[in-house]
Amino acid sequence: MITINSHLSLRPIKIEDQPKLLELMQEVYPAAYGHFWKDDCSLYLNHIYSLESLKKDLATPQSHYHFILYKNETVGIFKYIYNQTYTPLSPLKGLKLHRLYLHPSVQGQGVGKDIMQYGEQLARRLDYKIIWLDAMHTHTQAQLFYKKAGYVKTEFQLLPFDLLKDEHRKMWYMHKMLPSPE
């Protein structure tokens, strides 16, 4: 367990947590991204949060996958990956914030901000010069959140998922340069 503050902590996800992970994401993901898909996004969710995908994630040593607990309730997920090349500034490597999803009931309460600050502190401790993430082009709320935290867009990629609506295929690379400790 990683304690962020008196109300917020991270609990590592284990293989036996897969049913809980899938159930949580079936509740959280569609609220923010369900309208991006030609179907009800269940094929995507069942693939990304399947037992096989979770086994791969947990078998990757540089990948760290957690449930977010707020006031002892599971309210989201946070996954970060060490030593990931930031394609727009290759060969620069840093900490990638890969997945940060929060239940709508806790959005706007500072949970996301505290998780992002934890990620930055971790990146600094690991002596990374950059922290980065991907953000959907048409999810302006997320982009504004990241921009407010100091992240800038560099370039985009197009996502290959067949069931993703064409207007939602663009994904921005966003990053924040981390100053060297003084």
N, CA and C atoms as an extended XYZ file, in Angstrom:
546
Properties=species:S:1:pos:R:3:atomname:S:1:resname:S:1:resid:I:1 pbc="F F F"
N         0.853       -1.180        0.000 N   MET     1
C         0.000        0.000        0.000 CA  MET     1
C         0.893        1.236        0.000 C   MET     1
N         0.548        2.188       -0.848 N   ILE     2
C         1.254        3.467       -0.917 CA  ILE     2
C         0.296        4.537       -0.400 C   ILE     2
N         0.708        5.252        0.630 N   THR     3
C        -0.120        6.315        1.180 CA  THR     3
C         0.259        7.632        0.512 C   THR     3
N        -0.733        8.279       -0.092 N   ILE     4
C        -0.527        9.580       -0.730 CA  ILE     4
C        -0.787       10.688        0.296 C   ILE     4
N        -1.906       10.566        1.003 N   ASN     5
C        -2.244       11.484        2.095 CA  ASN     5
C        -3.234       10.763        3.020 C   ASN     5
N        -3.810       11.473        3.969 N   SER     6
C        -4.667       10.816        4.962 CA  SER     6
C        -5.939       10.208        4.362 C   SER     6
N        -6.343       10.656        3.183 N   HIS     7
C        -7.567       10.149        2.561 CA  HIS     7
C        -7.320        9.308        1.311 C   HIS     7
N        -6.082        9.292        0.822 N   LEU     8
C        -5.800        8.734       -0.497 CA  LEU     8
C        -4.632        7.756       -0.445 C   LEU     8
N        -4.838        6.590       -1.052 N   SER     9
C        -3.757        5.605       -1.124 CA  SER     9
C        -3.881        4.793       -2.406 C   SER     9
N        -2.802        4.076       -2.703 N   LEU    10
C        -2.747        3.187       -3.863 CA  LEU    10
C        -2.515        1.775       -3.361 C   LEU    10
N        -3.304        0.825       -3.883 N   ARG    11
C        -3.115       -0.578       -3.543 CA  ARG    11
C        -2.765       -1.325       -4.814 C   ARG    11
N        -1.615       -2.009       -4.826 N   PRO    12
C        -1.237       -2.755       -6.024 CA  PRO    12
C        -2.334       -3.737       -6.451 C   PRO    12
N        -2.568       -3.786       -7.752 N   ILE    13
C        -3.528       -4.732       -8.313 CA  ILE    13
C        -2.820       -6.067       -8.478 C   ILE    13
N        -3.492       -7.122       -8.072 N   LYS    14
C        -2.971       -8.490       -8.190 CA  LYS    14
C        -3.817       -9.254       -9.193 C   LYS    14
N        -3.319      -10.372       -9.638 N   ILE    15
C        -4.012      -11.172      -10.649 CA  ILE    15
C        -5.426      -11.561      -10.191 C   ILE    15
N        -5.577      -11.858       -8.903 N   GLU    16
C        -6.900      -12.258       -8.402 CA  GLU    16
C        -7.886      -11.084       -8.343 C   GLU    16
N        -7.390       -9.857       -8.594 N   ASP    17
C        -8.251       -8.674       -8.615 CA  ASP    17
C        -8.912       -8.427       -9.972 C   ASP    17
N        -8.610       -9.266      -10.965 N   GLN    18
C        -9.120       -9.015      -12.322 CA  GLN    18
C       -10.634       -8.838      -12.374 C   GLN    18
N       -11.443       -9.681      -11.720 N   PRO    19
C       -12.898       -9.447      -11.792 CA  PRO    19
C       -13.302       -8.079      -11.217 C   PRO    19
N       -12.662       -7.674      -10.120 N   LYS    20
C       -12.965       -6.374       -9.514 CA  LYS    20
C       -12.519       -5.242      -10.428 C   LYS    20
N       -11.353       -5.394      -11.064 N   LEU    21
C       -10.838       -4.397      -11.995 CA  LEU    21
C       -11.812       -4.214      -13.157 C   LEU    21
N       -12.226       -5.306      -13.763 N   LEU    22
C       -13.148       -5.233      -14.890 CA  LEU    22
C       -14.475       -4.601      -14.463 C   LEU    22
N       -15.000       -5.011      -13.329 N   GLU    23
C       -16.265       -4.457      -12.837 CA  GLU    23
C       -16.151       -2.941      -12.608 C   GLU    23
N       -15.060       -2.515      -11.990 N   LEU    24
C       -14.847       -1.089      -11.746 CA  LEU    24
C       -14.778       -0.323      -13.061 C   LEU    24
N       -14.014       -0.838      -14.013 N   MET    25
C       -13.844       -0.125      -15.274 CA  MET    25
C       -15.110       -0.153      -16.120 C   MET    25
N       -15.947       -1.163      -15.957 N   GLN    26
C       -17.239       -1.172      -16.651 CA  GLN    26
C       -18.145       -0.067      -16.119 C   GLN    26
N       -17.871        0.382      -14.912 N   GLU    27
C       -18.632        1.480      -14.325 CA  GLU    27
C       -17.998        2.834      -14.633 C   GLU    27
N       -16.669        2.906      -14.583 N   VAL    28
C       -15.960        4.178      -14.705 CA  VAL    28
C       -15.747        4.606      -16.155 C   VAL    28
N       -15.238        3.702      -16.986 N   TYR    29
C       -14.820        4.059      -18.350 CA  TYR    29
C       -15.961        4.582      -19.231 C   TYR    29
N       -17.103        3.906      -19.304 N   PRO    30
C       -18.171        4.378      -20.206 CA  PRO    30
C       -18.668        5.788      -19.897 C   PRO    30
N       -18.612        6.210      -18.645 N   ALA    31
C       -19.063        7.559      -18.293 CA  ALA    31
C       -18.241        8.621      -19.018 C   ALA    31
N       -16.958        8.368      -19.203 N   ALA    32
C       -16.070        9.348      -19.841 CA  ALA    32
C       -15.856        9.092      -21.328 C   ALA    32
N       -15.851        7.810      -21.729 N   TYR    33
C       -15.441        7.472      -23.094 CA  TYR    33
C       -16.429        6.600      -23.861 C   TYR    33
N       -17.534        6.232      -23.276 N   GLY    34
C       -18.477        5.338      -23.940 CA  GLY    34
C       -18.957        5.847      -25.283 C   GLY    34
N       -19.141        7.155      -25.394 N   HIS    35
C       -19.637        7.742      -26.647 CA  HIS    35
C       -18.576        7.779      -27.750 C   HIS    35
N       -17.341        7.402      -27.459 N   PHE    36
C       -16.274        7.365      -28.456 CA  PHE    36
C       -16.369        6.122      -29.338 C   PHE    36
N       -17.168        5.158      -28.940 N   TRP    37
C       -17.186        3.837      -29.568 CA  TRP    37
C       -18.442        3.608      -30.400 C   TRP    37
N       -18.297        2.783      -31.442 N   LYS    38
C       -19.424        2.410      -32.299 CA  LYS    38
C       -20.343        1.422      -31.589 C   LYS    38
N       -19.793        0.681      -30.630 N   ASP    39
C       -20.588       -0.245      -29.828 CA  ASP    39
C       -20.730        0.356      -28.425 C   ASP    39
N       -20.990       -0.457      -27.443 N   ASP    40
C       -21.118        0.045      -26.065 CA  ASP    40
C       -19.783        0.021      -25.317 C   ASP    40
N       -18.687       -0.126      -26.018 N   CYS    41
C       -17.291       -0.190      -25.550 CA  CYS    41
C       -16.984       -1.458      -24.752 C   CYS    41
N       -17.901       -2.407      -24.724 N   SER    42
C       -17.660       -3.626      -23.940 CA  SER    42
C       -16.556       -4.502      -24.546 C   SER    42
N       -16.423       -4.543      -25.862 N   LEU    43
C       -15.339       -5.337      -26.463 CA  LEU    43
C       -13.981       -4.788      -26.029 C   LEU    43
N       -13.839       -3.475      -26.066 N   TYR    44
C       -12.596       -2.834      -25.629 CA  TYR    44
C       -12.327       -3.136      -24.152 C   TYR    44
N       -13.318       -2.909      -23.306 N   LEU    45
C       -13.151       -3.135      -21.869 CA  LEU    45
C       -12.816       -4.587      -21.570 C   LEU    45
N       -13.518       -5.502      -22.209 N   ASN    46
C       -13.279       -6.922      -21.964 CA  ASN    46
C       -11.906       -7.366      -22.458 C   ASN    46
N       -11.360       -6.657      -23.443 N   HIS    47
C       -10.008       -6.969      -23.916 CA  HIS    47
C        -8.945       -6.347      -23.004 C   HIS    47
N        -9.044       -5.044      -22.772 N   ILE    48
C        -8.018       -4.321      -22.008 CA  ILE    48
C        -7.950       -4.793      -20.553 C   ILE    48
N        -9.091       -5.165      -19.985 N   TYR    49
C        -9.129       -5.564      -18.576 CA  TYR    49
C        -9.377       -7.060      -18.412 C   TYR    49
N        -9.014       -7.820      -19.435 N   SER    50
C        -9.139       -9.279      -19.381 CA  SER    50
C        -8.046       -9.873      -18.487 C   SER    50
N        -8.227      -11.119      -18.124 N   LEU    51
C        -7.227      -11.828      -17.331 CA  LEU    51
C        -5.900      -11.890      -18.084 C   LEU    51
N        -5.947      -12.148      -19.387 N   GLU    52
C        -4.723      -12.235      -20.189 CA  GLU    52
C        -3.980      -10.899      -20.224 C   GLU    52
N        -4.715       -9.799      -20.429 N   SER    53
C        -4.073       -8.478      -20.454 CA  SER    53
C        -3.484       -8.122      -19.097 C   SER    53
N        -4.213       -8.445      -18.039 N   LEU    54
C        -3.700       -8.150      -16.702 CA  LEU    54
C        -2.442       -8.968      -16.411 C   LEU    54
N        -2.423      -10.223      -16.822 N   LYS    55
C        -1.219      -11.046      -16.635 CA  LYS    55
C        -0.022      -10.407      -17.322 C   LYS    55
N        -0.210       -9.911      -18.551 N   LYS    56
C         0.881       -9.244      -19.283 CA  LYS    56
C         1.339       -7.985      -18.547 C   LYS    56
N         0.368       -7.178      -18.104 N   ASP    57
C         0.721       -5.952      -17.378 CA  ASP    57
C         1.520       -6.261      -16.117 C   ASP    57
N         1.069       -7.245      -15.371 N   LEU    58
C         1.735       -7.562      -14.102 CA  LEU    58
C         3.071       -8.273      -14.300 C   LEU    58
N         3.260       -8.896      -15.462 N   ALA    59
C         4.525       -9.585      -15.746 CA  ALA    59
C         5.596       -8.625      -16.263 C   ALA    59
N         5.226       -7.393      -16.552 N   THR    60
C         6.176       -6.403      -17.050 CA  THR    60
C         6.780       -5.680      -15.846 C   THR    60
N         8.076       -5.903      -15.575 N   PRO    61
C         8.679       -5.364      -14.351 CA  PRO    61
C         8.585       -3.848      -14.198 C   PRO    61
N         8.655       -3.097      -15.289 N   GLN    62
C         8.623       -1.640      -15.175 CA  GLN    62
C         7.205       -1.070      -15.066 C   GLN    62
N         6.194       -1.926      -15.169 N   SER    63
C         4.794       -1.492      -15.094 CA  SER    63
C         4.265       -1.638      -13.663 C   SER    63
N         3.588       -0.599      -13.187 N   HIS    64
C         3.039       -0.596      -11.830 CA  HIS    64
C         1.565       -0.207      -11.909 C   HIS    64
N         0.718       -1.079      -11.392 N   TYR    65
C        -0.726       -0.984      -11.590 CA  TYR    65
C        -1.409       -0.982      -10.234 C   TYR    65
N        -2.236        0.030       -9.970 N   HIS    66
C        -2.829        0.201       -8.645 CA  HIS    66
C        -4.315        0.538       -8.713 C   HIS    66
N        -5.026        0.121       -7.672 N   PHE    67
C        -6.344        0.664       -7.398 CA  PHE    67
C        -6.128        1.954       -6.624 C   PHE    67
N        -6.956        2.957       -6.883 N   ILE    68
C        -6.941        4.193       -6.120 CA  ILE    68
C        -8.007        4.074       -5.042 C   ILE    68
N        -7.601        4.264       -3.782 N   LEU    69
C        -8.539        4.232       -2.665 CA  LEU    69
C        -8.665        5.635       -2.090 C   LEU    69
N        -9.890        6.121       -2.036 N   TYR    70
C       -10.187        7.430       -1.466 CA  TYR    70
C       -11.146        7.200       -0.310 C   TYR    70
N       -10.718        7.597        0.878 N   LYS    71
C       -11.494        7.350        2.102 CA  LYS    71
C       -11.864        5.871        2.200 C   LYS    71
N       -10.876        5.029        1.878 N   ASN    72
C       -10.961        3.564        1.951 CA  ASN    72
C       -11.928        2.923        0.955 C   ASN    72
N       -12.388        3.675       -0.032 N   GLU    73
C       -13.248        3.144       -1.085 CA  GLU    73
C       -12.453        3.108       -2.384 C   GLU    73
N       -12.588        2.036       -3.151 N   THR    74
C       -11.918        1.939       -4.448 CA  THR    74
C       -12.656        2.824       -5.440 C   THR    74
N       -11.936        3.835       -5.945 N   VAL    75
C       -12.578        4.837       -6.802 CA  VAL    75
C       -11.937        4.964       -8.180 C   VAL    75
N       -10.906        4.167       -8.471 N   GLY    76
C       -10.263        4.278       -9.770 CA  GLY    76
C        -9.026        3.421       -9.875 C   GLY    76
N        -8.307        3.648      -10.988 N   ILE    77
C        -7.052        2.932      -11.229 CA  ILE    77
C        -5.977        3.921      -11.656 C   ILE    77
N        -4.735        3.515      -11.398 N   PHE    78
C        -3.571        4.302      -11.790 CA  PHE    78
C        -2.472        3.333      -12.187 C   PHE    78
N        -1.999        3.489      -13.414 N   LYS    79
C        -0.901        2.650      -13.915 CA  LYS    79
C         0.184        3.572      -14.456 C   LYS    79
N         1.419        3.291      -14.067 N   TYR    80
C         2.542        4.033      -14.598 CA  TYR    80
C         3.629        3.047      -14.996 C   TYR    80
N         4.481        3.487      -15.921 N   ILE    81
C         5.514        2.606      -16.473 CA  ILE    81
C         6.840        3.353      -16.451 C   ILE    81
N         7.841        2.708      -15.874 N   TYR    82
C         9.189        3.270      -15.821 CA  TYR    82
C         9.876        3.180      -17.188 C   TYR    82
N        10.790        4.109      -17.415 N   ASN    83
C        11.766        4.028      -18.499 CA  ASN    83
C        11.130        3.905      -19.885 C   ASN    83
N        10.109        4.709      -20.139 N   GLN    84
C         9.413        4.670      -21.423 CA  GLN    84
C         9.873        5.798      -22.331 C   GLN    84
N        10.235        5.454      -23.574 N   THR    85
C        10.667        6.452      -24.543 CA  THR    85
C         9.498        7.348      -24.924 C   THR    85
N         9.741        8.641      -24.860 N   TYR    86
C         8.751        9.621      -25.290 CA  TYR    86
C         8.987        9.868      -26.770 C   TYR    86
N         8.183        9.258      -27.604 N   THR    87
C         8.388        9.230      -29.050 CA  THR    87
C         8.671       10.604      -29.666 C   THR    87
N         7.908       11.656      -29.338 N   PRO    88
C         8.197       12.946      -29.978 CA  PRO    88
C         9.580       13.504      -29.663 C   PRO    88
N        10.163       13.122      -28.550 N   LEU    89
C        11.496       13.607      -28.173 CA  LEU    89
C        12.474       12.444      -28.018 C   LEU    89
N        12.293       11.422      -28.821 N   SER    90
C        13.147       10.239      -28.760 CA  SER    90
C        14.601       10.660      -28.919 C   SER    90
N        15.505       10.094      -28.175 N   PRO    91
C        15.436        8.899      -27.328 CA  PRO    91
C        15.152        9.190      -25.853 C   PRO    91
N        14.641       10.384      -25.525 N   LEU    92
C        14.370       10.742      -24.138 CA  LEU    92
C        13.390        9.755      -23.510 C   LEU    92
N        13.766        9.244      -22.340 N   LYS    93
C        12.918        8.294      -21.625 CA  LYS    93
C        12.485        8.909      -20.305 C   LYS    93
N        11.329        8.479      -19.837 N   GLY    94
C        10.825        8.998      -18.579 CA  GLY    94
C         9.745        8.107      -18.016 C   GLY    94
N         8.987        8.671      -17.111 N   LEU    95
C         7.877        7.952      -16.489 CA  LEU    95
C         6.628        8.227      -17.309 C   LEU    95
N         5.982        7.169      -17.767 N   LYS    96
C         4.723        7.305      -18.502 CA  LYS    96
C         3.566        7.057      -17.549 C   LYS    96
N         2.659        8.017      -17.486 N   LEU    97
C         1.410        7.830      -16.757 CA  LEU    97
C         0.458        7.186      -17.759 C   LEU    97
N         0.259        5.886      -17.619 N   HIS    98
C        -0.436        5.128      -18.654 CA  HIS    98
C        -1.944        5.093      -18.485 C   HIS    98
N        -2.410        4.918      -17.271 N   ARG    99
C        -3.861        4.889      -17.050 CA  ARG    99
C        -4.187        5.601      -15.740 C   ARG    99
N        -5.071        6.556      -15.839 N   LEU   100
C        -5.605        7.229      -14.658 CA  LEU   100
C        -7.088        7.429      -14.910 C   LEU   100
N        -7.892        6.630      -14.240 N   TYR   101
C        -9.345        6.710      -14.370 CA  TYR   101
C        -9.944        6.832      -12.985 C   TYR   101
N       -10.874        7.775      -12.852 N   LEU   102
C       -11.539        8.002      -11.578 CA  LEU   102
C       -13.048        7.897      -11.743 C   LEU   102
N       -13.680        7.374      -10.723 N   HIS   103
C       -15.134        7.307      -10.698 CA  HIS   103
C       -15.677        8.738      -10.713 C   HIS   103
N       -16.749        8.990      -11.458 N   PRO   104
C       -17.303       10.348      -11.507 CA  PRO   104
C       -17.648       10.928      -10.126 C   PRO   104
N       -17.946       10.085       -9.165 N   SER   105
C       -18.325       10.563       -7.823 CA  SER   105
C       -17.193       11.278       -7.096 C   SER   105
N       -15.934       11.068       -7.509 N   VAL   106
C       -14.808       11.724       -6.831 CA  VAL   106
C       -14.108       12.757       -7.706 C   VAL   106
N       -14.564       12.925       -8.924 N   GLN   107
C       -13.942       13.926       -9.791 CA  GLN   107
C       -14.220       15.315       -9.230 C   GLN   107
N       -13.222       16.173       -9.310 N   GLY   108
C       -13.350       17.525       -8.789 CA  GLY   108
C       -13.024       17.641       -7.307 C   GLY   108
N       -12.569       16.550       -6.678 N   GLN   109
C       -12.258       16.582       -5.247 CA  GLN   109
C       -10.752       16.560       -4.966 C   GLN   109
N        -9.947       16.750       -6.009 N   GLY   110
C        -8.501       16.804       -5.828 CA  GLY   110
C        -7.802       15.458       -5.907 C   GLY   110
N        -8.537       14.384       -6.125 N   VAL   111
C        -7.933       13.052       -6.182 CA  VAL   111
C        -6.984       12.954       -7.376 C   VAL   111
N        -7.442       13.341       -8.554 N   GLY   112
C        -6.596       13.286       -9.747 CA  GLY   112
C        -5.358       14.150       -9.598 C   GLY   112
N        -5.521       15.331       -9.058 N   LYS   113
C        -4.388       16.248       -8.850 CA  LYS   113
C        -3.359       15.613       -7.914 C   LYS   113
N        -3.820       15.007       -6.829 N   ASP   114
C        -2.893       14.372       -5.885 CA  ASP   114
C        -2.179       13.173       -6.516 C   ASP   114
N        -2.888       12.417       -7.336 N   ILE   115
C        -2.257       11.266       -8.019 CA  ILE   115
C        -1.203       11.770       -9.003 C   ILE   115
N        -1.523       12.820       -9.744 N   MET   116
C        -0.556       13.386      -10.693 CA  MET   116
C         0.684       13.907       -9.952 C   MET   116
N         0.491       14.562       -8.821 N   GLN   117
C         1.627       15.054       -8.037 CA  GLN   117
C         2.480       13.892       -7.532 C   GLN   117
N         1.825       12.809       -7.119 N   TYR   118
C         2.570       11.620       -6.705 CA  TYR   118
C         3.424       11.104       -7.871 C   TYR   118
N         2.836       11.040       -9.067 N   GLY   119
C         3.586       10.588      -10.244 CA  GLY   119
C         4.811       11.453      -10.502 C   GLY   119
N         4.642       12.766      -10.375 N   GLU   120
C         5.775       13.670      -10.582 CA  GLU   120
C         6.850       13.473       -9.519 C   GLU   120
N         6.449       13.322       -8.273 N   GLN   121
C         7.420       13.077       -7.201 CA  GLN   121
C         8.187       11.790       -7.460 C   GLN   121
N         7.484       10.772       -7.895 N   LEU   122
C         8.125        9.497       -8.209 CA  LEU   122
C         9.122        9.672       -9.352 C   LEU   122
N         8.716       10.358      -10.409 N   ALA   123
C         9.615       10.583      -11.550 CA  ALA   123
C        10.871       11.333      -11.125 C   ALA   123
N        10.712       12.324      -10.256 N   ARG   124
C        11.877       13.077       -9.767 CA  ARG   124
C        12.807       12.183       -8.945 C   ARG   124
N        12.210       11.355       -8.064 N   ARG   125
C        13.030       10.437       -7.260 CA  ARG   125
C        13.817        9.483       -8.146 C   ARG   125
N        13.248        9.122       -9.284 N   LEU   126
C        13.915        8.216      -10.214 CA  LEU   126
C        14.856        8.965      -11.162 C   LEU   126
N        14.952       10.267      -10.976 N   ASP   127
C        15.827       11.142      -11.749 CA  ASP   127
C        15.463       11.217      -13.231 C   ASP   127
N        14.167       11.125      -13.537 N   TYR   128
C        13.708       11.314      -14.908 CA  TYR   128
C        13.629       12.805      -15.202 C   TYR   128
N        13.872       13.160      -16.439 N   LYS   129
C        13.796       14.552      -16.882 CA  LYS   129
C        12.429       14.870      -17.483 C   LYS   129
N        11.613       13.816      -17.697 N   ILE   130
C        10.317       14.008      -18.338 CA  ILE   130
C         9.298       13.028      -17.753 C   ILE   130
N         8.069       13.498      -17.672 N   ILE   131
C         6.936       12.648      -17.321 CA  ILE   131
C         5.927       12.865      -18.445 C   ILE   131
N         5.269       11.805      -18.886 N   TRP   132
C         4.400       11.974      -20.043 CA  TRP   132
C         3.189       11.055      -20.002 C   TRP   132
N         2.250       11.351      -20.902 N   LEU   133
C         1.001       10.594      -20.979 CA  LEU   133
C         0.390       10.785      -22.359 C   LEU   133
N        -0.687       10.063      -22.606 N   ASP   134
C        -1.477       10.211      -23.823 CA  ASP   134
C        -2.838       10.771      -23.422 C   ASP   134
N        -3.411       11.621      -24.269 N   ALA   135
C        -4.737       12.178      -23.998 CA  ALA   135
C        -5.549       12.199      -25.290 C   ALA   135
N        -6.772       11.747      -25.193 N   MET   136
C        -7.655       11.725      -26.356 CA  MET   136
C        -7.906       13.149      -26.844 C   MET   136
N        -7.805       13.336      -28.138 N   HIS   137
C        -7.973       14.641      -28.774 CA  HIS   137
C        -9.329       15.272      -28.466 C   HIS   137
N       -10.361       14.474      -28.430 N   THR   138
C       -11.703       15.008      -28.240 CA  THR   138
C       -12.153       15.012      -26.782 C   THR   138
N       -11.257       14.643      -25.874 N   HIS   139
C       -11.604       14.700      -24.449 CA  HIS   139
C       -10.971       15.963      -23.866 C   HIS   139
N       -11.609       17.087      -24.130 N   THR   140
C       -11.033       18.377      -23.760 CA  THR   140
C       -10.930       18.569      -22.246 C   THR   140
N       -11.832       17.975      -21.482 N   GLN   141
C       -11.766       18.099      -20.017 CA  GLN   141
C       -10.453       17.525      -19.498 C   GLN   141
N       -10.066       16.345      -19.990 N   ALA   142
C        -8.804       15.737      -19.572 CA  ALA   142
C        -7.620       16.586      -20.009 C   ALA   142
N        -7.654       17.069      -21.245 N   GLN   143
C        -6.548       17.901      -21.727 CA  GLN   143
C        -6.388       19.170      -20.899 C   GLN   143
N        -7.491       19.797      -20.519 N   LEU   144
C        -7.418       20.997      -19.678 CA  LEU   144
C        -6.840       20.678      -18.302 C   LEU   144
N        -7.224       19.532      -17.760 N   PHE   145
C        -6.687       19.081      -16.471 CA  PHE   145
C        -5.166       18.926      -16.561 C   PHE   145
N        -4.697       18.255      -17.623 N   TYR   146
C        -3.254       18.046      -17.787 CA  TYR   146
C        -2.528       19.361      -18.070 C   TYR   146
N        -3.131       20.219      -18.874 N   LYS   147
C        -2.518       21.512      -19.176 CA  LYS   147
C        -2.354       22.333      -17.900 C   LYS   147
N        -3.365       22.321      -17.047 N   LYS   148
C        -3.306       23.043      -15.773 CA  LYS   148
C        -2.174       22.490      -14.892 C   LYS   148
N        -1.878       21.202      -15.049 N   ALA   149
C        -0.793       20.575      -14.284 CA  ALA   149
C         0.578       20.813      -14.925 C   ALA   149
N         0.610       21.534      -16.050 N   GLY   150
C         1.886       21.891      -16.660 CA  GLY   150
C         2.296       21.057      -17.859 C   GLY   150
N         1.418       20.208      -18.353 N   TYR   151
C         1.732       19.355      -19.501 CA  TYR   151
C         1.457       20.099      -20.802 C   TYR   151
N         2.271       19.813      -21.822 N   VAL   152
C         2.086       20.408      -23.142 CA  VAL   152
C         1.949       19.300      -24.182 C   VAL   152
N         1.188       19.605      -25.243 N   LYS   153
C         1.016       18.671      -26.358 CA  LYS   153
C         2.207       18.795      -27.294 C   LYS   153
N         2.605       17.680      -27.874 N   THR   154
C         3.668       17.744      -28.869 CA  THR   154
C         3.171       17.263      -30.223 C   THR   154
N         2.767       16.043      -30.317 N   GLU   155
C         2.251       15.512      -31.575 CA  GLU   155
C         1.204       14.461      -31.254 C   GLU   155
N         0.567       13.945      -32.292 N   PHE   156
C        -0.477       12.963      -32.046 CA  PHE   156
C        -0.210       11.678      -32.807 C   PHE   156
N        -0.907       10.663      -32.384 N   GLN   157
C        -0.914        9.371      -33.057 CA  GLN   157
C        -2.374        9.021      -33.321 C   GLN   157
N        -2.607        8.084      -34.224 N   LEU   158
C        -3.963        7.627      -34.503 CA  LEU   158
C        -4.131        6.232      -33.936 C   LEU   158
N        -5.196        6.031      -33.196 N   LEU   159
C        -5.455        4.736      -32.567 CA  LEU   159
C        -6.068        3.768      -33.573 C   LEU   159
N        -5.691        2.485      -33.508 N   PRO   160
C        -6.098        1.517      -34.526 CA  PRO   160
C        -7.393        0.747      -34.250 C   PRO   160
N        -8.083        1.012      -33.157 N   PHE   161
C        -9.239        0.200      -32.783 CA  PHE   161
C       -10.378        0.356      -33.795 C   PHE   161
N       -10.802       -0.750      -34.386 N   ASP   162
C       -11.850       -0.731      -35.414 CA  ASP   162
C       -13.159       -0.133      -34.928 C   ASP   162
N       -13.514       -0.382      -33.690 N   LEU   163
C       -14.802        0.075      -33.183 CA  LEU   163
C       -14.773        1.504      -32.632 C   LEU   163
N       -13.605        2.125      -32.652 N   LEU   164
C       -13.480        3.516      -32.225 CA  LEU   164
C       -13.972        4.412      -33.360 C   LEU   164
N       -14.845        5.336      -33.059 N   LYS   165
C       -15.347        6.249      -34.085 CA  LYS   165
C       -14.180        7.064      -34.647 C   LYS   165
N       -14.211        7.297      -35.958 N   ASP   166
C       -13.102        7.964      -36.643 CA  ASP   166
C       -12.721        9.298      -36.008 C   ASP   166
N       -13.702       10.076      -35.573 N   GLU   167
C       -13.407       11.398      -35.018 CA  GLU   167
C       -12.724       11.337      -33.652 C   GLU   167
N       -12.626       10.141      -33.084 N   HIS   168
C       -11.989        9.983      -31.769 CA  HIS   168
C       -10.686        9.192      -31.836 C   HIS   168
N       -10.128        8.998      -33.001 N   ARG   169
C        -8.910        8.192      -33.150 CA  ARG   169
C        -7.626        8.940      -32.768 C   ARG   169
N        -7.676       10.267      -32.761 N   LYS   170
C        -6.453       11.047      -32.494 CA  LYS   170
C        -6.154       11.051      -30.992 C   LYS   170
N        -4.911       10.709      -30.660 N   MET   171
C        -4.433       10.692      -29.279 CA  MET   171
C        -3.186       11.565      -29.211 C   MET   171
N        -3.216       12.563      -28.329 N   TRP   172
C        -2.085       13.478      -28.167 CA  TRP   172
C        -1.029       12.901      -27.232 C   TRP   172
N         0.221       13.103      -27.585 N   TYR   173
C         1.321       12.930      -26.649 CA  TYR   173
C         1.401       14.230      -25.855 C   TYR   173
N         1.434       14.124      -24.528 N   MET   174
C         1.589       15.296      -23.677 CA  MET   174
C         2.702       15.018      -22.676 C   MET   174
N         3.486       16.038      -22.378 N   HIS   175
C         4.606       15.827      -21.463 CA  HIS   175
C         4.837       17.050      -20.589 C   HIS   175
N         5.643       16.814      -19.571 N   LYS   176
C         6.104       17.880      -18.682 CA  LYS   176
C         7.572       17.619      -18.401 C   LYS   176
N         8.388       18.619      -18.650 N   MET   177
C         9.812       18.507      -18.341 CA  MET   177
C         9.985       18.722      -16.837 C   MET   177
N        10.832       17.915      -16.235 N   LEU   178
C        11.068       18.001      -14.795 CA  LEU   178
C        12.420       18.641      -14.543 C   LEU   178
N        12.426       19.709      -13.761 N   PRO   179
C        13.715       20.363      -13.471 CA  PRO   179
C        14.605       19.451      -12.632 C   PRO   179
N        15.885       19.613      -12.803 N   SER   180
C        16.839       18.853      -11.988 CA  SER   180
C        16.777       19.347      -10.553 C   SER   180
N        16.939       18.426       -9.584 N   PRO   181
C        16.944       18.857       -8.194 CA  PRO   181
C        18.100       19.810       -7.928 C   PRO   181
N        17.853       20.773       -7.085 N   GLU   182
C        18.884       21.798       -6.818 CA  GLU   182
C        19.766       21.385       -5.682 C   GLU   182
